[in-house]
């Protein structure tokens, strides 16, 4: 998963997709072999997954060690400063994923506490189904937004502010189309989705309600992901990380205050609140920083022009 980005950032998106498809298809083919044919059960599923991931990894390594990519894997000549910049660039998505896992744990704990022995398990089961729906929303959305990170970073270094805005415009439009579609699916077709996970009518009915609550805030996520991932792609972690943290902070604040006042079921509104308020703050912040981003791009262009002129002389 990590080194695949080294391929995508060099303009070989198809190769990156092929590595993912290789692992996915191989996993699908190996699962029945190890689970049923070799009668290994869950252990067989785990073995199939590991082998599939290994095949995908070897595919990526073979490409990166080969002659095709402009920047290949080599050893030696390391720059500590460059390594630190790379680590900082990856810090934002790392922290986001880590905190997202903490949010799920906290949600389950709060539901169990306020739901009690009578409703706790039911609420957690419904939340699990609803979180699966949100993964269908956020994972492709993150892929759409993060996919333009290298384009934005390149155009910032090339001093092309117009291209930065154009790339973000298309990313936002695509993200809005996707989140609008998923919002309608969540509002109108939640019931069939829940039946994939549970035959229990009580869990399914509650999960439908939770998915509809979550769906209310899905569309603004397009703005949040486009701007935060864009800032991260341009190396502006000093902005992307606080904006991401603010959204998490709003979620935790709502998560711990709502059920104490309105009961266990109100816990689910924390997701919607954190999907509505932070994107508005993010938009207002980004509008104030647009001029500064243009200046940064133009300063890069001036630096490149000065460097070229000195080399010519």
Helices and strands as residue ranges (DSSP letters): H 4-8, H 13-32, I 33-37, H 41-65, H 80-146, H 149-157, H 161-188, H 190-195, H 201-215, H 221-233, H 237-262, G 264-268, H 269-312
